[in-house]
Structure formats: structure tokens, C-alpha cells
Amino acid sequence: MTTTAAPPIPTSTRAPGSVNPRRTAFVAGAFYLLTFASSIPAVFFLAPVLDDPGYVTGAGADTRVVLGLLLDVVNVVALIGTAVALFPLLKRQSEGLALGFVTSRVMEGAVIMVGVASLLAVVTLRQDGAAAGAGDDGLVVAAQSLVAVRDWTLLLGPGLAAAVNALLLGTLMYRSGLVPRAIPVIGLIGAPLLLASVIATLFGIHGQFSQTALVIALPIMVWELSVGSWMLVKGFKPAPILQQA
């Protein structure tokens, strides 16, 4: 009696650990643009708690503020997503730099989340402070301290960490040739300028939200918007690193 072997189970032709370059570029680019789509509107929604020293003792706009904080959380997910999406490909150029990029993005997200928690604490103080019979002066001082914490997270997260991100990813993109080299050059020029601005702010040379600081930060914004848009729309350019992937 003869037996026939069962037909082999079909398997994917893509090797383990391989990368789909077009999908990687699309996902990373979408995440980059999502950071802009979430962080910029968040500034508007958070204005009441950031601009009004008496917010904690007033009528408040808690729903609006919480919505802005949710957008900040989306921003954190998106900025970490950019690094996670690119890592399998970029590690073929330099695993050390690629891992550093993931780490710096995670640290940036963690710092931003500290700011989110501090503003949520302001909302809690506003809702519970009056019921607890706390004095207005004490509530205002506590709330302003928490707002100050959030302001410093902007300097150390989207400020300092963004400069480190630009140095790491800009170097990887320039060396690999995955995008036109003019794009990472913008990031590599803007990163030292932003680092200098952060140091100047730390030593009180100029204010964190001064016009000078905002102008210095523009190249990093252009870099991130450009690399995100290119990856989303154009994908990656032909490069040796893609053959390895």
C-alpha cells in the first residue's frame, strides 16, 4: 500500500527579518506627519491652562485641556512610531546609530508624558481644590509650579531630544542615500543650532518661547516635515541599503 506525502504548506517568499521598503517609508512618513497634526492643534487646546495663571481657581475649560493632552499622547505614539518603523531598515546602515535614534525618541516621548501628567494634575487641582477648602493662593502656586514643569519638558523633549534625533537620523539618511541628501543636510545644520538654543535657554541668555528661540527651531521643523513628506509620498530612493533589506 502506497502513501502520498501531504503537499507542503505554502510559506512567504520574504526572508525572516526582511523589510518592505515602500511600506516602511509610508508608515514612517505617516507617523512623522502625524506628529505635526497632533502637536500643533494641542497648543490651541492647552492655551487656557498655560496662559491663565488663575485657571485653577476659575471656571476652567477642562474638556478642552484634556483633549489637548490626548493630542500630546498621540504625538508621543507617533514620534516613537517613526523610530520603530525605520529601525529594521536603518540598522543595516549603522545598528548603533539606529538604536540611538530609537532610544532618543523613546526618551523624548517619556519627557513629553511628564508634561502631560503635570497638566492633568492642574485639572485635578481645579476640580478638587475648591471642594477640599484649599486657599486660592496655595492652588495658584501649585498649579503654576506644574505648568512650569510642563514648560521645561518642552525644552528637554521637543527641544534637546529633537536635536539629538536630527543628528542621528540625519546622519543615517545622509549616509544611506534613502532620501535626497539636501533633506538630511537641513537636519544636520539645524541640530547644532537647536542644541545651542537649548543651552542658551538653560543659562538664561534668551527665553524658552522668545522669538529668537522659535526662529532657531525652524530648520528642525523643516527637516522633519520634509523627510516625513518625502517618505510618505515618494518612498525611498534606490540605495545599496535597500539591496541588503
Secondary structure, DSSP 8 states (H G I E B T S, - for coil): ------------SS-TT---HHHHHHHHHHHHHHHHHHHHHHHHHTHHHHH-TTGGGSS--HHHHHHHHHHHHHHHHHHHHHHHHHHHHHTTT-HHHHHHHHHHHHHHHHHHHHHHHHHHHHHHHHHHHHHHT--HHHHHHHHHHHHHHHHHHHIIIIIIIHHHHHHHHHHHHHHHTSS-THHHHHHHHHHHHHHHHHHHHHTTSS-TTSHHHHHHHHHHHHHHHHHHHHHHHT-----HHHHH-
